[in-house]
Amino acid sequence: ASIYILNGPNLNRLGTREPATYGKTTLADIESMCRDVGEDLDLDIEFRQSNVEGILVDWIQEAGDVAQGLIINPAAYTHTSVAIHDAIRTAEIPTIEVHLSNVFAREAFRHHSYVSPVALGVICGFGATGYRLALEALSTVIRP
Ligand code: DQA
């Protein structure tokens, strides 16, 4: 099965960006960990990052056409994007929202997500491990 893992704005800076909040793991580290887990679970991983909302929308649409599941860390667009909400709703594939940090322990503007209502579930606060947990969760729902 094919799984898209999409990452939103500023996540390309992981490793050097606010390490106290996001850890020292880079996005490349997360990608290689996801590929390893994907191999174990027999999942084909398509891993991407963009700082551009419309590109993320295009990729969610693409995932809806070709993939069996979606893992997305929409980053700041989590809290702003109706377009990403609509794209996930329309894609009609099981979607897991991931955040490295525990957004509920942070500023109030991070407490609302446009993505959660269209996600199967949400994993936040476990750093890069959240991506692994999301892959494991997805593997149980796409292969009943
Ligand atoms: C984030 C949390 C968001 O609030 C923030 O805008 C990010 C990263 C996380 O992974 O913890 O860019 O999605």
Backbone and ligand atoms as CSV (ligand in chain L), in Angstrom:
chain,resi,resn,atom,element,x,y,z
A,1,ALA,N,N,0.851,-1.205,0.000
A,1,ALA,CA,C,0.000,0.000,0.000
A,1,ALA,C,C,0.879,1.246,0.000
A,2,SER,N,N,0.349,2.296,-0.569
A,2,SER,CA,C,1.101,3.550,-0.685
A,2,SER,C,C,0.597,4.581,0.338
A,3,ILE,N,N,1.551,5.186,1.046
A,3,ILE,CA,C,1.225,6.190,2.071
A,3,ILE,C,C,1.948,7.492,1.750
A,4,TYR,N,N,1.213,8.578,1.705
A,4,TYR,CA,C,1.835,9.896,1.559
A,4,TYR,C,C,2.082,10.481,2.947
A,5,ILE,N,N,3.291,11.016,3.156
A,5,ILE,CA,C,3.614,11.731,4.393
A,5,ILE,C,C,3.988,13.155,3.994
A,6,LEU,N,N,3.107,14.104,4.331
A,6,LEU,CA,C,3.282,15.491,3.892
A,6,LEU,C,C,3.601,16.391,5.079
A,7,ASN,N,N,4.511,17.313,4.853
A,7,ASN,CA,C,4.976,18.222,5.905
A,7,ASN,C,C,4.864,19.665,5.429
A,8,GLY,N,N,4.351,20.508,6.315
A,8,GLY,CA,C,4.079,21.898,5.969
A,8,GLY,C,C,5.229,22.847,6.267
A,9,PRO,N,N,4.908,24.131,6.308
A,9,PRO,CA,C,5.906,25.202,6.339
A,9,PRO,C,C,6.854,25.144,7.538
A,10,ASN,N,N,8.095,25.467,7.239
A,10,ASN,CA,C,9.188,25.599,8.211
A,10,ASN,C,C,9.727,24.262,8.721
A,11,LEU,N,N,9.076,23.166,8.360
A,11,LEU,CA,C,9.578,21.874,8.837
A,11,LEU,C,C,10.872,21.471,8.126
A,12,ASN,N,N,11.181,22.137,7.008
A,12,ASN,CA,C,12.489,21.934,6.365
A,12,ASN,C,C,13.626,22.430,7.256
A,13,ARG,N,N,13.291,23.253,8.246
A,13,ARG,CA,C,14.317,23.809,9.139
A,13,ARG,C,C,14.511,22.987,10.424
A,14,LEU,N,N,13.819,21.867,10.528
A,14,LEU,CA,C,13.962,21.051,11.741
A,14,LEU,C,C,15.417,20.676,11.976
A,15,GLY,N,N,15.786,20.641,13.237
A,15,GLY,CA,C,17.175,20.365,13.581
A,15,GLY,C,C,17.832,21.627,14.129
A,16,THR,N,N,17.567,22.749,13.415
A,16,THR,CA,C,18.113,24.031,13.889
A,16,THR,C,C,17.008,24.955,14.383
A,17,ARG,N,N,15.745,24.677,13.963
A,17,ARG,CA,C,14.621,25.536,14.332
A,17,ARG,C,C,14.156,25.226,15.746
A,18,GLU,N,N,14.215,26.206,16.643
A,18,GLU,CA,C,13.694,26.056,18.006
A,18,GLU,C,C,13.881,24.641,18.557
A,19,PRO,N,N,15.133,24.187,18.703
A,19,PRO,CA,C,15.357,22.804,19.149
A,19,PRO,C,C,14.727,22.487,20.512
A,20,ALA,N,N,14.538,23.508,21.362
A,20,ALA,CA,C,13.918,23.256,22.667
A,20,ALA,C,C,12.483,22.769,22.489
A,21,THR,N,N,11.833,23.234,21.419
A,21,THR,CA,C,10.447,22.834,21.160
A,21,THR,C,C,10.366,21.614,20.259
A,22,TYR,N,N,11.216,21.592,19.226
A,22,TYR,CA,C,11.050,20.575,18.179
A,22,TYR,C,C,12.126,19.498,18.173
A,23,GLY,N,N,13.124,19.611,19.050
A,23,GLY,CA,C,14.179,18.607,19.088
A,23,GLY,C,C,15.253,18.868,18.039
A,24,LYS,N,N,16.240,17.998,18.010
A,24,LYS,CA,C,17.372,18.200,17.104
A,24,LYS,C,C,17.293,17.304,15.872
A,25,THR,N,N,16.249,16.487,15.835
A,25,THR,CA,C,16.064,15.600,14.686
A,25,THR,C,C,15.745,16.429,13.447
A,26,THR,N,N,16.408,16.129,12.336
A,26,THR,CA,C,16.119,16.853,11.088
A,26,THR,C,C,14.983,16.154,10.339
A,27,LEU,N,N,14.443,16.858,9.330
A,27,LEU,CA,C,13.376,16.245,8.536
A,27,LEU,C,C,13.924,15.050,7.755
A,28,ALA,N,N,15.197,15.142,7.346
A,28,ALA,CA,C,15.826,14.008,6.646
A,28,ALA,C,C,15.906,12.789,7.568
A,29,ASP,N,N,16.195,13.033,8.865
A,29,ASP,CA,C,16.205,11.925,9.847
A,29,ASP,C,C,14.807,11.294,9.939
A,30,ILE,N,N,13.792,12.152,9.998
A,30,ILE,CA,C,12.412,11.655,10.118
A,30,ILE,C,C,12.046,10.853,8.875
A,31,GLU,N,N,12.472,11.381,7.712
A,31,GLU,CA,C,12.177,10.665,6.461
A,31,GLU,C,C,12.810,9.275,6.465
A,32,SER,N,N,14.075,9.182,6.882
A,32,SER,CA,C,14.718,7.853,6.817
A,32,SER,C,C,14.108,6.903,7.839
A,33,MET,N,N,13.714,7.447,9.011
A,33,MET,CA,C,13.011,6.612,9.998
A,33,MET,C,C,11.685,6.103,9.417
A,34,CYS,N,N,10.949,6.989,8.727
A,34,CYS,CA,C,9.672,6.577,8.124
A,34,CYS,C,C,9.887,5.503,7.053
A,35,ARG,N,N,10.971,5.639,6.291
A,35,ARG,CA,C,11.256,4.626,5.253
A,35,ARG,C,C,11.548,3.262,5.899
A,36,ASP,N,N,12.306,3.273,7.007
A,36,ASP,CA,C,12.592,2.022,7.726
A,36,ASP,C,C,11.308,1.384,8.245
A,37,VAL,N,N,10.473,2.208,8.899
A,37,VAL,CA,C,9.214,1.688,9.445
A,37,VAL,C,C,8.317,1.196,8.304
A,38,GLY,N,N,8.304,1.969,7.221
A,38,GLY,CA,C,7.510,1.590,6.050
A,38,GLY,C,C,7.907,0.224,5.520
A,39,GLU,N,N,9.227,-0.016,5.497
A,39,GLU,CA,C,9.714,-1.314,5.009
A,39,GLU,C,C,9.209,-2.446,5.912
A,40,ASP,N,N,9.314,-2.223,7.237
A,40,ASP,CA,C,8.842,-3.230,8.199
A,40,ASP,C,C,7.353,-3.516,8.030
A,41,LEU,N,N,6.578,-2.460,7.744
A,41,LEU,CA,C,5.118,-2.613,7.671
A,41,LEU,C,C,4.645,-2.880,6.250
A,42,ASP,N,N,5.611,-2.983,5.334
A,42,ASP,CA,C,5.292,-3.220,3.923
A,42,ASP,C,C,4.449,-2.084,3.327
A,43,LEU,N,N,4.843,-0.855,3.686
A,43,LEU,CA,C,4.159,0.329,3.161
A,43,LEU,C,C,5.137,1.110,2.283
A,44,ASP,N,N,4.634,1.571,1.159
A,44,ASP,CA,C,5.421,2.346,0.220
A,44,ASP,C,C,5.273,3.836,0.600
A,45,ILE,N,N,6.393,4.485,0.945
A,45,ILE,CA,C,6.336,5.835,1.524
A,45,ILE,C,C,6.676,6.920,0.504
A,46,GLU,N,N,5.791,7.887,0.378
A,46,GLU,CA,C,6.073,9.097,-0.413
A,46,GLU,C,C,6.167,10.252,0.583
A,47,PHE,N,N,7.370,10.789,0.788
A,47,PHE,CA,C,7.621,11.762,1.858
A,47,PHE,C,C,7.969,13.118,1.242
A,48,ARG,N,N,7.210,14.159,1.583
A,48,ARG,CA,C,7.437,15.481,0.972
A,48,ARG,C,C,7.240,16.616,1.972
A,49,GLN,N,N,7.845,17.748,1.650
A,49,GLN,CA,C,7.675,18.972,2.465
A,49,GLN,C,C,7.497,20.164,1.540
A,50,SER,N,N,6.580,21.066,1.902
A,50,SER,CA,C,6.486,22.342,1.176
A,50,SER,C,C,6.127,23.464,2.135
A,51,ASN,N,N,6.621,24.657,1.797
A,51,ASN,CA,C,6.243,25.855,2.544
A,51,ASN,C,C,5.012,26.528,1.935
A,52,VAL,N,N,4.492,25.951,0.844
A,52,VAL,CA,C,3.430,26.597,0.068
A,52,VAL,C,C,2.101,25.862,0.247
A,53,GLU,N,N,1.088,26.579,0.705
A,53,GLU,CA,C,-0.217,25.967,0.998
A,53,GLU,C,C,-0.809,25.257,-0.227
A,54,GLY,N,N,-0.782,25.937,-1.388
A,54,GLY,CA,C,-1.394,25.365,-2.594
A,54,GLY,C,C,-0.699,24.091,-3.058
A,55,ILE,N,N,0.608,24.031,-2.849
A,55,ILE,CA,C,1.339,22.810,-3.217
A,55,ILE,C,C,0.895,21.656,-2.329
A,56,LEU,N,N,0.708,21.937,-1.041
A,56,LEU,CA,C,0.218,20.899,-0.125
A,56,LEU,C,C,-1.172,20.431,-0.561
A,57,VAL,N,N,-2.017,21.369,-0.983
A,57,VAL,CA,C,-3.357,21.021,-1.470
A,57,VAL,C,C,-3.244,20.104,-2.692
A,58,ASP,N,N,-2.356,20.461,-3.636
A,58,ASP,CA,C,-2.150,19.612,-4.827
A,58,ASP,C,C,-1.730,18.202,-4.417
A,59,TRP,N,N,-0.826,18.108,-3.452
A,59,TRP,CA,C,-0.306,16.799,-3.037
A,59,TRP,C,C,-1.364,15.978,-2.302
A,60,ILE,N,N,-2.227,16.644,-1.535
A,60,ILE,CA,C,-3.321,15.925,-0.852
A,60,ILE,C,C,-4.283,15.363,-1.906
A,61,GLN,N,N,-4.567,16.172,-2.935
A,61,GLN,CA,C,-5.430,15.688,-4.029
A,61,GLN,C,C,-4.798,14.473,-4.703
A,62,GLU,N,N,-3.497,14.581,-4.958
A,62,GLU,CA,C,-2.752,13.476,-5.592
A,62,GLU,C,C,-2.822,12.220,-4.711
A,63,ALA,N,N,-2.622,12.410,-3.402
A,63,ALA,CA,C,-2.698,11.272,-2.475
A,63,ALA,C,C,-4.071,10.604,-2.568
A,64,GLY,N,N,-5.123,11.421,-2.657
A,64,GLY,CA,C,-6.481,10.885,-2.775
A,64,GLY,C,C,-6.642,10.013,-4.007
A,65,ASP,N,N,-5.897,10.347,-5.065
A,65,ASP,CA,C,-5.982,9.578,-6.312
A,65,ASP,C,C,-5.166,8.284,-6.270
A,66,VAL,N,N,-4.012,8.322,-5.591
A,66,VAL,CA,C,-3.090,7.184,-5.737
A,66,VAL,C,C,-2.721,6.452,-4.441
A,67,ALA,N,N,-3.029,7.050,-3.267
A,67,ALA,CA,C,-2.545,6.458,-2.020
A,67,ALA,C,C,-3.686,5.861,-1.200
A,68,GLN,N,N,-3.311,4.995,-0.250
A,68,GLN,CA,C,-4.303,4.360,0.619
A,68,GLN,C,C,-4.379,5.044,1.977
A,69,GLY,N,N,-3.433,5.956,2.249
A,69,GLY,CA,C,-3.452,6.663,3.525
A,69,GLY,C,C,-2.589,7.908,3.469
A,70,LEU,N,N,-2.861,8.825,4.401
A,70,LEU,CA,C,-2.127,10.093,4.444
A,70,LEU,C,C,-1.742,10.404,5.887
A,71,ILE,N,N,-0.466,10.783,6.062
A,71,ILE,CA,C,-0.001,11.334,7.338
A,71,ILE,C,C,0.419,12.754,7.035
A,72,ILE,N,N,-0.105,13.702,7.798
A,72,ILE,CA,C,0.233,15.093,7.508
A,72,ILE,C,C,0.557,15.864,8.777
A,73,ASN,N,N,1.704,16.564,8.738
A,73,ASN,CA,C,2.001,17.588,9.736
A,73,ASN,C,C,1.842,18.910,8.999
A,74,PRO,N,N,0.670,19.530,9.115
A,74,PRO,CA,C,0.407,20.741,8.346
A,74,PRO,C,C,1.112,21.971,8.918
A,75,ALA,N,N,1.829,21.795,10.046
A,75,ALA,CA,C,2.559,22.888,10.713
A,75,ALA,C,C,1.612,24.070,10.926
A,76,ALA,N,N,2.034,25.287,10.630
A,76,ALA,CA,C,1.209,26.458,10.945
A,76,ALA,C,C,-0.131,26.455,10.201
A,77,TYR,N,N,-0.182,25.797,9.022
A,77,TYR,CA,C,-1.450,25.758,8.279
A,77,TYR,C,C,-2.536,24.972,9.019
A,78,THR,N,N,-2.132,24.155,9.989
A,78,THR,CA,C,-3.091,23.470,10.854
A,78,THR,C,C,-4.123,24.447,11.395
A,79,HIS,N,N,-3.600,25.619,11.789
A,79,HIS,CA,C,-4.407,26.576,12.548
A,79,HIS,C,C,-5.085,27.618,11.660
A,80,THR,N,N,-4.854,27.527,10.341
A,80,THR,CA,C,-5.378,28.569,9.440
A,80,THR,C,C,-6.097,28.062,8.199
A,81,SER,N,N,-5.852,26.808,7.789
A,81,SER,CA,C,-6.171,26.464,6.397
A,81,SER,C,C,-7.474,25.699,6.177
A,82,VAL,N,N,-8.479,26.422,5.688
A,82,VAL,CA,C,-9.714,25.780,5.244
A,82,VAL,C,C,-9.436,24.979,3.973
A,83,ALA,N,N,-8.495,25.452,3.148
A,83,ALA,CA,C,-8.172,24.759,1.891
A,83,ALA,C,C,-7.627,23.354,2.161
A,84,ILE,N,N,-6.780,23.227,3.179
A,84,ILE,CA,C,-6.237,21.905,3.521
A,84,ILE,C,C,-7.330,21.018,4.137
A,85,HIS,N,N,-8.175,21.602,4.961
A,85,HIS,CA,C,-9.343,20.874,5.499
A,85,HIS,C,C,-10.167,20.300,4.344
A,86,ASP,N,N,-10.509,21.151,3.376
A,86,ASP,CA,C,-11.362,20.730,2.257
A,86,ASP,C,C,-10.680,19.652,1.420
A,87,ALA,N,N,-9.377,19.806,1.195
A,87,ALA,CA,C,-8.644,18.835,0.369
A,87,ALA,C,C,-8.638,17.465,1.034
A,88,ILE,N,N,-8.436,17.426,2.347
A,88,ILE,CA,C,-8.413,16.135,3.063
A,88,ILE,C,C,-9.800,15.511,3.048
A,89,ARG,N,N,-10.818,16.336,3.282
A,89,ARG,CA,C,-12.194,15.836,3.262
A,89,ARG,C,C,-12.503,15.186,1.918
A,90,THR,N,N,-12.059,15.823,0.837
A,90,THR,CA,C,-12.360,15.351,-0.513
A,90,THR,C,C,-11.531,14.125,-0.898
A,91,ALA,N,N,-10.316,14.023,-0.325
A,91,ALA,CA,C,-9.431,12.911,-0.686
A,91,ALA,C,C,-9.997,11.560,-0.250
A,92,GLU,N,N,-10.785,11.578,0.826
A,92,GLU,CA,C,-11.456,10.351,1.292
A,92,GLU,C,C,-10.517,9.171,1.510
A,93,ILE,N,N,-9.313,9.451,2.049
A,93,ILE,CA,C,-8.439,8.364,2.498
A,93,ILE,C,C,-8.141,8.609,3.981
A,94,PRO,N,N,-7.916,7.524,4.755
A,94,PRO,CA,C,-7.633,7.707,6.176
A,94,PRO,C,C,-6.424,8.610,6.381
A,95,THR,N,N,-6.609,9.633,7.217
A,95,THR,CA,C,-5.595,10.671,7.390
A,95,THR,C,C,-5.277,10.845,8.866
A,96,ILE,N,N,-3.984,10.860,9.191
A,96,ILE,CA,C,-3.563,11.087,10.573
A,96,ILE,C,C,-2.789,12.394,10.639
A,97,GLU,N,N,-3.213,13.254,11.562
A,97,GLU,CA,C,-2.562,14.549,11.787
A,97,GLU,C,C,-1.473,14.353,12.842
A,98,VAL,N,N,-0.270,14.813,12.527
A,98,VAL,CA,C,0.858,14.661,13.450
A,98,VAL,C,C,1.457,16.027,13.770
A,99,HIS,N,N,1.774,16.238,15.047
A,99,HIS,CA,C,2.581,17.394,15.457
A,99,HIS,C,C,3.703,16.902,16.353
A,100,LEU,N,N,4.878,17.442,16.142
A,100,LEU,CA,C,6.021,17.082,16.980
A,100,LEU,C,C,5.789,17.526,18.415
A,101,SER,N,N,5.348,18.777,18.556
A,101,SER,CA,C,5.151,19.348,19.892
A,101,SER,C,C,3.734,19.081,20.375
A,102,ASN,N,N,3.535,19.206,21.678
A,102,ASN,CA,C,2.185,19.130,22.244
A,102,ASN,C,C,1.549,20.508,22.085
A,103,VAL,N,N,0.793,20.667,21.011
A,103,VAL,CA,C,0.235,21.984,20.685
A,103,VAL,C,C,-0.687,22.507,21.790
A,104,PHE,N,N,-1.260,21.605,22.581
A,104,PHE,CA,C,-2.189,22.036,23.642
A,104,PHE,C,C,-1.472,22.595,24.861
A,105,ALA,N,N,-0.171,22.357,24.937
A,105,ALA,CA,C,0.625,22.917,26.035
A,105,ALA,C,C,1.267,24.238,25.618
A,106,ARG,N,N,0.915,24.717,24.418
A,106,ARG,CA,C,1.543,25.925,23.886
A,106,ARG,C,C,0.521,27.072,23.770
A,107,GLU,N,N,0.809,28.045,22.923
A,107,GLU,CA,C,-0.061,29.219,22.817
A,107,GLU,C,C,-1.493,28.828,22.422
A,108,ALA,N,N,-2.451,29.665,22.850
A,108,ALA,CA,C,-3.866,29.376,22.584
A,108,ALA,C,C,-4.146,29.270,21.084
A,109,PHE,N,N,-3.414,30.057,20.266
A,109,PHE,CA,C,-3.705,30.009,18.815
A,109,PHE,C,C,-3.340,28.666,18.188
A,110,ARG,N,N,-2.607,27.823,18.926
A,110,ARG,CA,C,-2.297,26.483,18.413
A,110,ARG,C,C,-3.304,25.430,18.882
A,111,HIS,N,N,-4.274,25.836,19.673
A,111,HIS,CA,C,-5.215,24.856,20.235
A,111,HIS,C,C,-6.313,24.472,19.256
A,112,HIS,N,N,-6.539,25.350,18.255
A,112,HIS,CA,C,-7.557,25.016,17.255
A,112,HIS,C,C,-6.908,24.465,15.991
A,113,SER,N,N,-7.481,23.360,15.472
A,113,SER,CA,C,-6.999,22.763,14.229
A,113,SER,C,C,-8.135,22.655,13.228
A,114,TYR,N,N,-7.891,23.149,12.005
A,114,TYR,CA,C,-8.853,22.942,10.918
A,114,TYR,C,C,-8.775,21.520,10.376
A,115,VAL,N,N,-7.706,20.812,10.718
A,115,VAL,CA,C,-7.444,19.492,10.145
A,115,VAL,C,C,-8.073,18.378,10.986
A,116,SER,N,N,-8.078,18.544,12.313
A,116,SER,CA,C,-8.560,17.473,13.199
A,116,SER,C,C,-9.960,16.951,12.850
A,117,PRO,N,N,-10.922,17.825,12.463
A,117,PRO,CA,C,-12.261,17.306,12.159
A,117,PRO,C,C,-12.306,16.358,10.957
A,118,VAL,N,N,-11.292,16.433,10.085
A,118,VAL,CA,C,-11.280,15.543,8.916
A,118,VAL,C,C,-10.203,14.463,9.038
A,119,ALA,N,N,-9.569,14.394,10.213
A,119,ALA,CA,C,-8.555,13.354,10.449
A,119,ALA,C,C,-9.193,12.161,11.150
A,120,LEU,N,N,-8.630,10.999,10.892
A,120,LEU,CA,C,-9.034,9.801,11.625
A,120,LEU,C,C,-8.579,9.931,13.071
A,121,GLY,N,N,-7.381,10.487,13.269
A,121,GLY,CA,C,-6.853,10.692,14.606
A,121,GLY,C,C,-5.717,11.685,14.585
A,122,VAL,N,N,-5.307,12.078,15.780
A,122,VAL,CA,C,-4.268,13.095,15.930
A,122,VAL,C,C,-3.207,12.578,16.902
A,123,ILE,N,N,-1.932,12.766,16.553
A,123,ILE,CA,C,-0.834,12.393,17.450
A,123,ILE,C,C,0.018,13.639,17.652
A,124,CYS,N,N,0.172,14.082,18.887
A,124,CYS,CA,C,1.021,15.246,19.112
A,124,CYS,C,C,1.791,15.120,20.409
A,125,GLY,N,N,2.985,15.706,20.424
A,125,GLY,CA,C,3.770,15.791,21.647
A,125,GLY,C,C,4.862,14.755,21.785
A,126,PHE,N,N,5.002,13.864,20.823
A,126,PHE,CA,C,5.986,12.781,20.933
A,126,PHE,C,C,7.180,12.956,19.999
A,127,GLY,N,N,7.331,14.161,19.452
A,127,GLY,CA,C,8.448,14.406,18.551
A,127,GLY,C,C,8.369,13.507,17.329
A,128,ALA,N,N,9.546,13.131,16.818
A,128,ALA,CA,C,9.609,12.330,15.592
A,128,ALA,C,C,8.920,10.975,15.746
A,129,THR,N,N,8.868,10.466,16.984
A,129,THR,CA,C,8.190,9.186,17.251
A,129,THR,C,C,6.735,9.206,16.774
A,130,GLY,N,N,6.128,10.397,16.760
A,130,GLY,CA,C,4.739,10.528,16.315
A,130,GLY,C,C,4.533,10.006,14.902
A,131,TYR,N,N,5.545,10.183,14.048
A,131,TYR,CA,C,5.424,9.711,12.655
A,131,TYR,C,C,5.390,8.183,12.630
A,132,ARG,N,N,6.215,7.571,13.473
A,132,ARG,CA,C,6.229,6.104,13.560
A,132,ARG,C,C,4.875,5.584,14.064
A,133,LEU,N,N,4.373,6.243,15.119
A,133,LEU,CA,C,3.083,5.843,15.685
A,133,LEU,C,C,1.972,5.985,14.652
A,134,ALA,N,N,2.050,7.053,13.856
A,134,ALA,CA,C,1.030,7.293,12.831
A,134,ALA,C,C,1.078,6.191,11.768
A,135,LEU,N,N,2.287,5.779,11.380
A,135,LEU,CA,C,2.419,4.697,10.389
A,135,LEU,C,C,1.847,3.392,10.933
A,136,GLU,N,N,2.128,3.115,12.212
A,136,GLU,CA,C,1.610,1.887,12.816
A,136,GLU,C,C,0.082,1.931,12.877
A,137,ALA,N,N,-0.457,3.088,13.268
A,137,ALA,CA,C,-1.919,3.238,13.353
A,137,ALA,C,C,-2.556,3.068,11.981
A,138,LEU,N,N,-1.938,3.707,10.986
A,138,LEU,CA,C,-2.489,3.629,9.632
A,138,LEU,C,C,-2.460,2.201,9.098
A,139,SER,N,N,-1.386,1.475,9.417
A,139,SER,CA,C,-1.271,0.106,8.900
A,139,SER,C,C,-2.383,-0.789,9.452
A,140,THR,N,N,-2.895,-0.457,10.632
A,140,THR,CA,C,-3.992,-1.277,11.172
A,140,THR,C,C,-5.334,-0.950,10.507
A,141,VAL,N,N,-5.494,0.269,10.019
A,141,VAL,CA,C,-6.785,0.606,9.401
A,141,VAL,C,C,-6.827,0.337,7.900
A,142,ILE,N,N,-5.677,0.398,7.230
A,142,ILE,CA,C,-5.745,0.139,5.788
A,142,ILE,C,C,-5.702,-1.354,5.475
A,143,ARG,N,N,-5.291,-2.162,6.496
A,143,ARG,CA,C,-5.359,-3.611,6.278
A,143,ARG,C,C,-6.155,-4.274,7.392
A,144,PRO,N,N,-7.454,-4.277,7.264
A,144,PRO,CA,C,-8.289,-4.784,8.353
A,144,PRO,C,C,-8.142,-6.298,8.566
L,1,DQA,C1,C,3.798,21.886,14.588
L,1,DQA,C2,C,2.976,22.747,15.556
L,1,DQA,C3,C,2.445,23.981,14.859
L,1,DQA,O1,O,1.699,24.780,15.774
L,1,DQA,C4,C,3.600,24.823,14.342
L,1,DQA,O2,O,3.113,25.926,13.607
L,1,DQA,C5,C,4.588,24.043,13.548
L,1,DQA,C6,C,4.921,22.683,13.947
L,1,DQA,C7,C,4.464,20.679,15.305
L,1,DQA,O3,O,4.863,19.748,14.604
L,1,DQA,O4,O,4.594,20.684,16.533
L,1,DQA,O5,O,5.177,24.553,12.583
L,1,DQA,O6,O,2.934,21.369,13.579
